């Protein structure tokens, strides 16, 4: 067990491939390399379908970490959707927690984080579909 001077590292595996995931092997290797006397590690795996939301214990593990390491496969230059969901939920959780810590315990709205796609990526996608003869309207 780490002493009081240890740091907590939250390792988030953003792959849905389970035991076959290279991300899982990498996260295990990272955990093995962190000396237990200096680092407490917390591992979190994303879920394909979360019925309501991630448990508060998961959000607290992320919030209490001194460092967060995201390990995930890169699909089409973007984050896996399951990892985005976890990060969006954490963003809303942290935002609400900050309000509560500052004394604001008022009524909350439902949170929806609108993904922002940079214009160069949208332009590249449009060029791809224009070359293939298919076009996305919008």
C-alpha positions as MATLAB code, in Angstrom:
seq = 'XXXXXXXXXXXXXXXXXXXXXXXXXXXXXXXXXXXXXXXXXXXXXXXXXXXXXXXXXXXXXXXXXXXXXXXXXXXXXXXXXXXXXXXXXXXXXXXXXXXXXXXXXXXXXXXXXXXXXXXXXXXXXXXXXXXXXXXXXX';
ca = [
       0.000    0.000    0.000;
       1.395    3.433   -0.896;
       2.405    5.860    1.854;
       1.094    9.411    2.358;
       3.610   10.819   -0.130;
       2.328    8.628   -2.962;
       0.483    9.924   -5.977;
      -2.639    8.426   -7.491;
      -2.622    7.608  -11.190;
      -5.935    6.850  -12.872;
      -5.411    4.663  -15.948;
      -8.406    4.699  -18.292;
      -8.571    1.971  -20.927;
     -10.702    3.395  -23.741;
     -10.926    0.199  -25.776;
     -14.005   -2.016  -25.985;
     -12.076   -5.079  -27.204;
     -11.763   -6.510  -23.702;
      -8.981   -9.027  -23.135;
      -7.871   -8.809  -26.787;
      -7.158   -5.079  -26.621;
      -3.632   -3.795  -27.089;
      -4.744   -0.892  -24.901;
      -5.326   -3.308  -22.016;
      -1.845   -4.792  -22.413;
      -0.334   -1.305  -22.485;
      -2.267   -0.209  -19.372;
      -1.177   -3.341  -17.489;
       2.424   -2.706  -18.481;
       2.191    0.908  -17.303;
       0.695   -0.202  -13.977;
       3.492   -2.755  -13.551;
       6.150   -0.070  -14.134;
       4.786    2.345  -11.525;
       6.427    1.553   -8.163;
       3.671    0.730   -5.641;
       5.561    2.580   -2.908;
       5.271    5.812   -4.913;
       2.063    5.395   -6.915;
      -1.393    4.129   -6.197;
      -3.055    3.110   -9.454;
      -6.742    3.011  -10.271;
      -7.830    1.278  -13.476;
     -11.052    2.138  -15.282;
     -12.403    0.483  -18.398;
     -15.060    2.007  -20.632;
     -18.354    0.231  -21.199;
     -20.222   -0.142  -24.483;
     -23.604    0.456  -22.917;
     -24.046    2.162  -19.602;
     -27.701    2.020  -18.603;
     -27.948    5.347  -16.787;
     -24.498    6.691  -16.111;
     -21.170    5.606  -14.714;
     -21.192    5.006  -10.948;
     -20.165    7.887   -8.713;
     -17.212    5.786   -7.489;
     -15.808    5.888  -11.029;
     -16.207    9.666  -11.196;
     -14.556   10.045   -7.781;
     -11.613    7.893   -8.864;
     -10.993   10.230  -11.779;
     -11.538   13.363   -9.693;
      -9.141   12.283   -6.933;
      -6.328   11.262   -9.258;
      -3.117   13.281   -9.391;
      -2.640   12.141  -12.989;
      -4.986   10.647  -15.571;
      -3.626    8.444  -18.349;
      -5.908    7.763  -21.317;
      -5.027    4.682  -23.351;
      -7.170    4.033  -26.403;
      -7.118    2.885  -30.013;
      -7.110    5.669  -32.570;
     -10.033    5.208  -34.965;
     -10.210    7.595  -37.913;
      -8.313   10.259  -35.964;
     -10.907   10.339  -33.214;
     -11.643    9.003  -29.778;
     -13.770    5.885  -29.375;
     -17.377    6.799  -28.598;
     -17.382    4.890  -25.308;
     -14.392    6.902  -24.096;
     -16.063   10.147  -25.187;
     -19.130    9.173  -23.165;
     -17.035    8.623  -20.041;
     -15.221   11.951  -20.530;
     -18.485   13.825  -21.162;
     -20.029   12.350  -18.024;
     -16.935   13.253  -16.032;
     -17.020   16.815  -17.393;
     -20.619   17.228  -16.243;
     -19.831   15.582  -12.893;
     -16.799   17.843  -12.296;
     -18.783   20.936  -13.296;
     -21.584   20.116  -10.856;
     -19.104   19.132   -8.125;
     -17.296   22.476   -8.505;
     -20.586   24.349   -8.088;
     -21.460   22.349   -4.986;
     -17.996   22.876   -3.466;
     -18.374   26.623   -4.018;
     -21.709   26.561   -2.146;
     -24.066   26.605   -5.150;
     -26.436   23.695   -4.649;
     -29.196   24.990   -6.910;
     -31.290   23.046   -9.401;
     -29.304   21.368  -12.207;
     -30.224   20.977  -15.843;
     -29.531   17.819  -17.772;
     -26.123   18.091  -19.353;
     -25.379   17.388  -22.975;
     -21.900   18.079  -24.233;
     -22.002   19.064  -27.877;
     -19.011   17.585  -29.652;
     -16.964   20.185  -31.478;
     -15.349   19.009  -34.693;
     -12.573   21.294  -35.960;
     -13.245   22.834  -39.386;
     -10.156   21.235  -41.064;
     -11.500   17.784  -40.175;
     -14.951   18.643  -41.556;
     -13.296   19.936  -44.755;
     -11.273   16.713  -45.129;
     -14.406   14.601  -44.672;
     -16.259   16.680  -47.285;
     -13.364   16.315  -49.766;
     -13.370   12.559  -49.236;
     -17.090   12.274  -49.954;
     -16.875   14.641  -52.926;
     -14.152   12.455  -54.486;
     -16.181    9.297  -53.882;
     -19.246   10.805  -55.556;
     -21.263   10.821  -52.340;
     -21.987   14.024  -50.504;
     -23.243   14.665  -47.025;
     -25.811   17.421  -46.909;
     -25.682   19.764  -43.995;
];
